[in-house]
């Protein structure tokens, strides 16, 4: 990909993240009290575009990547794979970029819907 295409892609990502309005949570205690709310079908690149880089370190042995985010309305969502990646299954585990379904935890019933809405937005914005 040439420089102009990279610049265009970065600007698109910046616009998308601004419209989604989710902020990354960095304190592990921010997600206390969340629980599994559902799943979203999307790929790793769509999650990167919507929410930035995931946490890759300090996770338990069941998870390979996790995003902890808060939407503008205060809803907290956690997005993560569970027991299907290399941390749990070793060499037989799926590489992150091939995972197509992600768990969504949260502090509200709307946690999954907000994540799905963000992914839908990523898919529709050019």
N, C-alpha and C positions, 0 to 999 in steps of 0.2 A: 504494500500500500504506500503510495507516495505521500509526501509531506502535506499537500493540500487536502487529500482525503482524510488524513489523520486529524488535521485541524478542524475540518468539517464535522468529523465524528465526535471530537471532544466538545465542540460547541453544541451539538445535538444532545449529548449526554448532560451537559451543564443545564440546558433548557429543561430537559425532562426532570432532572433532580429538583430544580427550582419549582416546577409546577407540582410535583408530587409533595414536596414540602416536608418529607420525613427527615428527622435528624437521627444521627447515629448515637446510640447510648454506649458509654464506655465504662460505666461503673457496673460491675456484675450484680450489685444489689438492686439496680433499677428494674431488673426483671423478676425480682422476688414476687411470688404469688401468681405468676403466669402458669398456664397449663395448655396442653394440646387443644387446639380449637378446630383444626382441619388440615387440609393439604391444598397446595396449588401445583398445577401442572405447568412447568416452565423450564427453561434451561438456565444454566449457570450464567451465561452471557447476559440474559435478560435481567437476572438479579443484580449482576455487576452494574449494568446500566442504570437500573432504578435506585440502587441503594449503596453503591460503592463496594469497596473491598470488604470481604467478610473477616471475622475472626478466624484464624487458622490454628492458633496455638492456645494452650491452656484449656482445651476442651476435653471432656471425658472420652474414653475409648470408643464410644458409640457414634460420635459426630466428627465429621471432617471439616465442615465450614458452618458458620453461624452468623447471621445478621441480627443485631438487637437494635430496634428502631422505635421511634415515637412519632406518631402522626400529629399534625397540628391540633387535632381535637383532644389530644392527651392519650389516645389509645396506644398501647405498647404492643408490638408484635415481635416475635422471635421467629426467624426462618432458618431451618436447619435440615440436614439429611440425618437419617438415623439408621444405623446398623446395615447400611448397604455400601459403604465406602471402604477404603483401604485401611482406615484406623481399626475397624471392627473385623473385616473379612480378610485382611492381609492382601496378598497378591491377587486374590479372586474378587476383591472389592472393585466397585465402579470408580473410574476416575471422575473428578468433580464435573468436568465438562460434558459427561455423558448422563448425568443424573437428570431425570425428567420429571420427577415428582418430589416436592419438598414439604416437610411438615411446617405448620404454622402454629405457634403458641401465642398466647396473649393474655391480656387482663380484661378483655371484653369480647362479647360475641361477634363484634364487628371486625376483630383482628384479621381474620382470614379474608373477608370481603375487601378490606382496605388494601391488603397486599395484592389480591387478585386485580383490583381496580388499577393499581400501579403498574402491574405487568401488562394489562390490557392497554394502558396508555403507552407504554414502551413499544408495544407491537403496532400501534396505530400512528404514532408520530414519526414523520419522516424528517 
